Amino acid sequence: MTAIQRFGGGLQTNTHFHTLVLEGVFATAPDGTTRFDLAPPPTDREVARLLAAVGTRILRLLRRRGVLAADNAADLTTDPLADAPGTTARAT
């Protein structure tokens, strides 16, 4: 479920989304009881695949709208900030 909020605390324009996402599914047992089964978290490979797909679509849209030149060879496989100290959060 997503709610779109179009303003901030001072009534300034600040469009953003509040989203509630279930991390699993509800299942009904034969006796009629309901339980919640947690879904496994995505793997690093699944997240990387999703990132690549979203990045490709965004670049395609930006090129189609003329924001980026068609010959712009942006590479989504590398992150220029990934190895810069203090710029990204890393799980330990």
C-alpha positions as CSV (number, residue, x, y, z in Angstrom):
1,M,0.0,0.0,0.0
2,T,1.4,3.4,-0.9
3,A,0.2,6.9,0.1
4,I,1.4,9.9,-1.9
5,Q,2.2,12.9,0.3
6,R,2.5,16.1,-1.7
7,F,3.7,18.5,1.0
8,G,6.0,18.7,4.0
9,G,5.5,19.8,7.5
10,G,5.6,23.5,6.5
11,L,3.1,22.9,3.7
12,Q,5.9,23.3,1.1
13,T,5.8,21.2,-2.0
14,N,7.6,18.0,-1.2
15,T,6.1,15.0,-3.1
16,H,7.2,11.7,-1.6
17,F,5.8,8.2,-0.9
18,H,5.0,6.3,2.2
19,T,4.9,2.6,1.4
20,L,3.9,-0.4,3.5
21,V,5.2,-3.7,2.2
22,L,4.6,-7.1,3.7
23,E,7.7,-9.3,3.8
24,G,5.8,-12.5,3.4
25,V,2.4,-13.9,2.8
26,F,-0.6,-14.9,4.9
27,A,-1.6,-18.5,4.7
28,T,-4.7,-20.3,6.0
29,A,-4.3,-23.7,7.5
30,P,-6.9,-26.5,7.0
31,D,-8.2,-25.8,10.6
32,G,-9.0,-22.2,9.6
33,T,-6.2,-20.5,11.5
34,T,-4.1,-17.9,9.8
35,R,-0.3,-17.6,9.9
36,F,2.2,-15.3,8.4
37,D,5.1,-16.9,6.5
38,L,8.1,-14.7,6.1
39,A,9.6,-14.4,2.6
40,P,13.4,-14.9,2.4
41,P,15.4,-11.7,1.8
42,P,16.6,-11.1,-1.7
43,T,20.1,-12.3,-2.5
44,D,22.9,-9.9,-3.6
45,R,22.6,-11.4,-7.1
46,E,18.8,-10.6,-7.2
47,V,19.4,-7.0,-6.1
48,A,22.1,-6.5,-8.6
49,R,19.9,-7.9,-11.4
50,L,17.1,-5.6,-10.4
51,L,19.4,-2.6,-10.2
52,A,20.8,-3.3,-13.7
53,A,17.2,-3.6,-15.1
54,V,16.0,-0.4,-13.5
55,G,19.2,1.5,-14.5
56,T,18.8,0.3,-18.1
57,R,15.2,1.5,-18.3
58,I,16.0,4.9,-16.7
59,L,18.8,5.5,-19.2
60,R,16.5,4.5,-22.1
61,L,13.8,6.9,-20.8
62,L,16.3,9.7,-20.4
63,R,17.7,9.2,-23.9
64,R,14.2,9.0,-25.4
65,R,13.3,12.3,-23.7
66,G,16.5,13.9,-24.9
67,V,18.0,14.4,-21.5
68,L,21.0,12.2,-22.4
69,A,22.6,12.0,-25.7
70,A,22.1,8.7,-27.5
71,D,25.8,8.0,-27.6
72,N,26.3,8.6,-23.9
73,A,28.0,5.4,-22.7
74,A,27.0,5.6,-19.0
75,D,28.2,2.4,-17.3
76,L,25.9,1.1,-14.6
77,T,28.1,-1.7,-13.6
78,T,30.5,0.5,-11.7
79,D,29.8,2.9,-8.9
80,P,32.3,5.8,-8.9
81,L,31.6,6.4,-5.2
82,A,31.8,2.8,-4.1
83,D,35.4,2.9,-3.0
84,A,35.5,6.6,-1.8
85,P,35.8,6.7,2.0
86,G,32.7,8.0,3.8
87,T,30.4,8.2,0.8
88,T,28.5,4.9,1.0
89,A,27.1,2.8,3.8
90,R,28.4,-0.7,4.0
91,A,27.1,-3.7,5.9
92,T,29.7,-5.2,8.2
